[in-house]
Amino acid sequence: MKTGKTLQELANEVLRQAKAKHDYIAPPAALTMLADEASKSPKLALDGVGAFGLRPLAHGDLAELTRIPKPYYDRCLAEAPELLANNVNAWLRKLESPRMVRTLDEHVRCLASDAYRPLDNFDLANAVLPVFAERKLQVMSCELTEKRLYIKAVDEQLYQDVPVGYRMGDGSHRIFDTCAPVVIVSNSEVGYGRLSVETGVYTRACTNMCLYADGAMKRTHLGGRHKLAGDAIENIDHLLSDKTKRATDAAIWMQVRDIVAASFDAAKIGKRLEKLAATAENKITGKVAKVVEVAAVQFGLNAAEQENVLQHLIEGGSLTQYGLHAAITRSAQDATDYDRATELEYLGGKVIELDRSAWEQLAEAA
């Protein structure tokens, strides 16, 4: 498990960003990329507002919006920024639908649809952290990346010993992992996925976290389209009063709180741990390296991750479905990127969720 920030560091940064960010609804004709051959950092100007730097995700949004192939966009960005600006501006002038331009620290973070509904990290933290405190959950890992906010918390009162195989040697001594249920709350302010509340399992012995993408809530950032008066740029902070925003989002945040509070249902947790334990009996019958190679293709692991998983699988000594899941979740600790580390934790959950037929097909790879 990758730990990321402390909870206090996360709270401080979420609060800082809440004060520093601004959102605008702008027609494409009011957006202009500014660049010259001497500049390696093009800016995006909003008529009557100012010029902003562009974060990597915003460049991706511009490429998609203007339908400029990303490899060509990136090459122009690196080698010919003025040419890129000419291309972008020409295509922007042909578009009609307004965009939501989300800015932070004098940079554009993303250009979302005008129907994008902001469900922001500050409000999410205010909704869930009191529930965490009330249930005495321990936040094991949290982070705020360019793409998403993550908070992963464990109920330490529900630790259980789960049988996960037998000790190597005479094979007569059973091994147990001490596991507890996890809730992961995540959100994106830049269009990179939905607001979600999902569950998983934390293994105390090796500090691995396995996440399941079958959570009780996934909320899409979609609302009514914002109406503009003519071609003017509108500041969303002016379009929606604090009272209106509170009333509009209150039901959503109440639902989030209720779902987090209900995420530790004893019956559901028991079934999940039973399934986890059962995978320790499902052995790898093919060649270990080949099984990992096939799993890498099936689950989208790159070459370095494939090598890591193989190493952790062998070192773990459990050549089973459980062992493969543990090797993948253990490799999350080696990921340099927190977003990717979380994806690997979800992939560990996918291994556990394989049905018998799918597992046997994978386990027999030779």
C-alpha positions in Angstrom: 0.0 0.0 0.0 1.3 3.4 -0.9 0.7 5.8 1.9 0.7 9.3 0.3 0.0 12.3 2.5 -0.9 12.4 6.2 -4.5 13.2 6.8 -3.6 16.6 8.1 -1.5 17.4 5.0 -4.4 16.3 2.9 -6.9 18.4 4.8 -4.6 21.5 4.5 -4.2 21.1 0.8 -7.9 20.5 0.1 -8.7 23.7 2.0 -5.9 25.6 0.2 -7.2 24.5 -3.2 -10.8 25.3 -2.3 -9.8 28.9 -1.7 -7.5 29.2 -4.7 -9.6 27.6 -7.5 -12.0 29.4 -9.9 -14.3 28.0 -12.5 -15.6 29.7 -15.6 -18.1 28.9 -18.4 -16.7 30.1 -21.7 -17.7 29.8 -25.3 -14.8 28.4 -27.4 -14.5 31.7 -29.3 -13.5 33.4 -26.0 -10.5 31.0 -25.6 -7.2 31.7 -27.3 -3.9 29.7 -26.9 -0.9 32.1 -26.7 2.5 30.9 -27.7 5.6 31.9 -29.7 8.7 30.0 -30.7 10.6 31.4 -27.7 8.1 30.0 -25.3 7.9 26.3 -24.3 4.9 26.9 -22.1 1.8 28.1 -24.0 -1.0 29.8 -22.1 -4.7 29.8 -22.5 -6.3 33.3 -22.5 -9.9 33.8 -21.4 -11.4 37.0 -22.8 -11.8 39.6 -20.1 -10.3 37.3 -17.4 -6.6 36.7 -18.1 -4.1 34.2 -19.4 -3.4 30.9 -17.6 -0.8 28.3 -17.8 -1.9 24.8 -18.8 -1.6 21.6 -16.7 -1.0 18.3 -18.5 -4.6 17.2 -18.2 -5.7 20.5 -19.7 -3.5 19.9 -22.7 -5.1 16.5 -23.1 -8.6 18.1 -23.0 -7.6 20.7 -25.6 -6.3 18.0 -27.9 -9.6 16.0 -27.5 -11.8 19.1 -27.9 -10.1 20.2 -31.1 -9.6 16.6 -32.4 -5.9 17.2 -32.8 -4.2 13.7 -32.6 -2.4 13.6 -29.2 1.0 12.5 -30.6 1.0 15.4 -33.1 -0.2 17.8 -30.3 2.6 16.7 -28.0 5.2 17.0 -30.7 4.1 20.6 -31.5 4.0 21.4 -27.8 7.6 20.3 -27.5 9.0 21.5 -30.8 6.7 24.1 -32.4 4.4 25.8 -29.8 3.4 28.6 -32.1 2.3 26.1 -34.7 0.3 24.3 -32.0 -1.4 27.6 -31.0 -2.4 28.3 -34.6 -3.9 24.8 -34.9 -5.7 25.0 -31.6 -7.1 28.4 -32.2 -8.3 27.6 -35.7 -10.3 24.6 -34.5 -11.6 26.4 -31.4 -13.2 29.0 -33.7 -15.2 26.2 -35.4 -16.8 25.0 -32.1 -20.0 26.2 -30.5 -20.6 24.4 -27.2 -19.4 26.3 -24.1 -16.8 24.7 -21.9 -16.2 24.7 -18.1 -12.7 26.0 -17.6 -11.4 25.0 -14.1 -8.4 26.9 -12.9 -6.1 26.6 -9.9 -3.0 28.5 -9.0 -3.1 30.5 -12.3 -3.3 27.4 -14.4 -6.1 25.6 -16.3 -6.6 22.2 -14.7 -9.2 21.0 -17.2 -11.7 22.0 -19.9 -14.9 20.1 -19.0 -18.3 19.9 -20.7 -20.6 22.8 -19.8 -22.9 20.1 -18.3 -20.1 19.0 -15.9 -21.3 19.3 -12.3 -18.7 20.2 -9.7 -18.7 17.9 -6.8 -15.7 19.2 -5.0 -13.1 17.7 -2.6 -13.7 20.2 0.2 -17.4 19.2 0.4 -16.5 15.5 0.2 -14.0 15.8 3.0 -16.6 17.6 5.1 -19.1 14.9 4.5 -17.0 11.8 5.2 -14.3 12.7 7.8 -16.8 13.2 10.6 -18.2 9.7 9.8 -14.6 8.3 9.9 -14.1 9.9 13.3 -17.5 8.7 14.7 -16.7 5.1 13.6 -13.1 5.4 14.8 -11.8 4.4 11.4 -8.1 4.7 10.8 -7.0 6.5 7.6 -4.3 4.2 6.3 -3.6 6.1 3.0 -4.7 9.3 1.4 -3.5 11.5 -1.5 -4.5 14.4 -3.7 -3.1 13.9 -7.2 -3.6 15.9 -10.4 -6.4 13.6 -11.2 -8.1 12.4 -8.0 -8.6 12.7 -4.3 -8.3 9.4 -2.4 -9.0 8.5 1.2 -8.6 4.9 2.3 -9.7 4.0 5.8 -9.8 0.7 7.9 -12.1 -0.3 10.7 -9.5 -1.8 13.1 -12.3 -3.1 15.3 -13.1 -5.7 12.6 -9.8 -7.4 12.2 -10.1 -11.1 11.5 -7.6 -13.9 11.0 -8.1 -15.4 7.5 -6.5 -18.7 6.5 -4.4 -18.2 3.4 -2.5 -21.4 2.9 0.1 -23.6 4.5 3.7 -23.0 5.5 6.2 -24.4 3.0 8.3 -27.4 4.2 6.2 -30.1 5.8 3.0 -28.3 4.7 1.2 -29.0 8.0 1.2 -25.5 9.5 -1.6 -23.3 8.3 -0.8 -19.6 7.7 -3.2 -16.8 8.6 -3.3 -13.2 7.5 -5.0 -10.6 9.7 -7.4 -8.7 7.6 -9.8 -5.8 8.0 -12.4 -4.1 5.8 -11.5 -1.0 4.0 -13.6 1.8 2.6 -12.1 4.0 -0.2 -13.7 7.3 -1.0 -12.4 9.0 -4.2 -13.3 11.9 -6.4 -12.1 13.9 -9.4 -12.5 17.6 -9.9 -11.1 17.4 -13.4 -13.3 14.9 -15.1 -11.1 11.9 -14.4 -13.7 9.5 -13.1 -16.7 9.6 -10.8 -17.3 10.4 -7.2 -17.2 6.9 -5.6 -17.4 5.0 -2.4 -16.0 1.5 -2.6 -14.8 -1.3 -0.3 -11.8 -3.6 0.0 -9.6 -5.6 2.3 -6.5 -4.5 4.2 -3.9 -7.1 5.2 -2.0 -6.1 8.3 1.0 -8.5 7.9 2.2 -7.1 4.6 0.3 -3.8 4.6 -1.4 -4.7 1.3 -4.7 -3.2 0.3 -7.0 -4.9 -2.1 -9.9 -2.9 -3.5 -13.1 -4.0 -5.2 -14.7 -1.9 -7.9 -18.2 -2.9 -6.9 -18.9 -0.2 -4.4 -22.3 1.0 -3.3 -22.0 4.4 -4.9 -20.6 5.9 -8.1 -21.8 9.4 -8.9 -21.2 10.9 -12.3 -20.4 14.7 -12.4 -23.3 15.5 -14.7 -25.9 18.2 -14.3 -27.9 20.7 -16.3 -26.1 22.8 -18.9 -25.1 26.3 -17.9 -26.8 29.0 -19.9 -24.7 32.0 -21.0 -25.8 35.5 -21.7 -24.5 36.0 -25.2 -20.8 35.2 -25.6 -19.7 36.4 -22.2 -17.6 34.3 -19.9 -19.3 33.6 -16.6 -17.7 32.9 -13.3 -19.5 29.9 -11.8 -19.0 31.4 -8.3 -21.2 34.2 -9.4 -23.7 32.0 -11.3 -24.4 29.9 -8.2 -24.8 31.3 -4.7 -23.5 29.4 -1.7 -27.0 28.8 -0.6 -28.0 27.3 -4.0 -24.9 25.1 -4.1 -25.6 23.8 -0.6 -29.2 23.0 -1.4 -28.3 21.3 -4.7 -25.6 19.1 -3.2 -26.9 18.4 0.3 -28.7 15.2 -0.8 -25.6 13.9 -2.5 -23.3 14.5 0.5 -25.9 13.0 2.9 -26.0 9.9 0.7 -22.2 9.7 0.8 -22.2 9.8 4.6 -24.9 7.1 4.8 -23.1 4.8 2.4 -19.7 5.2 4.2 -21.4 4.5 7.5 -23.0 1.3 6.1 -19.9 0.0 4.3 -19.0 -2.3 7.2 -21.9 -4.7 7.1 -20.9 -7.8 9.0 -22.5 -10.3 6.7 -21.0 -8.8 3.5 -17.6 -8.6 5.1 -17.8 -12.2 6.2 -18.6 -13.4 2.7 -15.8 -11.4 1.2 -13.3 -12.8 3.7 -14.5 -16.3 3.0 -14.0 -15.8 -0.7 -10.5 -14.4 0.0 -9.6 -17.4 2.1 -11.0 -19.8 -0.6 -8.6 -18.4 -3.2 -5.7 -19.7 -1.1 -6.7 -23.2 -2.1 -6.7 -22.5 -5.9 -3.1 -23.3 -7.0 -1.1 -22.2 -10.0 -0.7 -25.4 -12.0 1.1 -24.0 -15.0 4.5 -22.3 -15.3 4.6 -19.5 -12.8 6.4 -17.0 -15.2 3.9 -17.8 -17.9 0.9 -17.3 -15.6 2.3 -13.9 -14.6 2.9 -13.0 -18.3 -0.7 -13.9 -19.2 -2.0 -12.0 -16.2 0.0 -9.0 -17.3 -1.7 -9.0 -20.7 -5.1 -9.6 -19.1 -4.9 -6.9 -16.5 -2.8 -4.4 -18.4 0.5 -4.6 -16.5 3.6 -3.0 -18.1 6.9 -4.9 -18.3 8.3 -3.4 -15.1 5.1 -4.3 -13.2 5.1 -7.8 -14.6 8.7 -8.3 -13.4 7.7 -6.9 -9.9 4.7 -9.2 -9.6 6.7 -12.3 -10.5 9.3 -11.4 -7.9 6.8 -10.8 -5.2 4.8 -13.9 -6.1 8.0 -16.1 -5.8 9.1 -14.3 -2.6 5.7 -14.7 -1.0 5.8 -18.4 -1.5 2.1 -18.8 -2.1 1.7 -20.0 -5.7 -2.1 -19.6 -5.6 -4.8 -17.3 -6.7 -4.4 -15.6 -3.3 -0.7 -15.3 -3.8 -1.1 -13.7 -7.3 -3.5 -11.1 -5.9 -1.1 -10.4 -3.0 1.8 -10.0 -5.4 -0.1 -7.5 -7.5 -1.2 -5.5 -4.5 2.3 -5.6 -3.1 3.6 -4.2 -6.4 1.4 -1.1 -5.8 4.0 -0.1 -3.1 6.6 0.1 -5.8 4.6 2.3 -8.2 5.9 5.9 -8.4 2.5 7.3 -9.2 -0.3 7.1 -6.6 -3.0 6.9 -9.2 -1.3 3.8 -10.7 -0.7 2.3 -7.3 -4.5 2.5 -6.6 -5.2 0.9 -10.0 -3.0 -2.0 -9.0 -4.9 -2.4 -5.8 -8.1 -2.7 -7.9 -6.4 -5.2 -10.1 -5.7 -7.4 -7.0 -9.4 -7.3 -6.3 -10.1 -8.4 -9.9 -7.9 -11.5 -9.4 -9.9 -12.4 -6.3 -13.1 -11.9 -8.2 -12.2 -14.3 -11.0 -14.6 -17.2 -11.2 -13.4 -20.8 -11.2 -13.4 -21.2 -14.9 -11.5 -17.9 -15.5 -9.0 -18.7 -12.8 -8.3 -22.2 -14.1 -7.7 -20.9 -17.6 -5.1 -18.4 -16.2 -3.6 -20.9 -13.7 -2.9 -23.5 -16.3 -0.9 -21.2 -18.6 2.2 -23.0 -19.9 
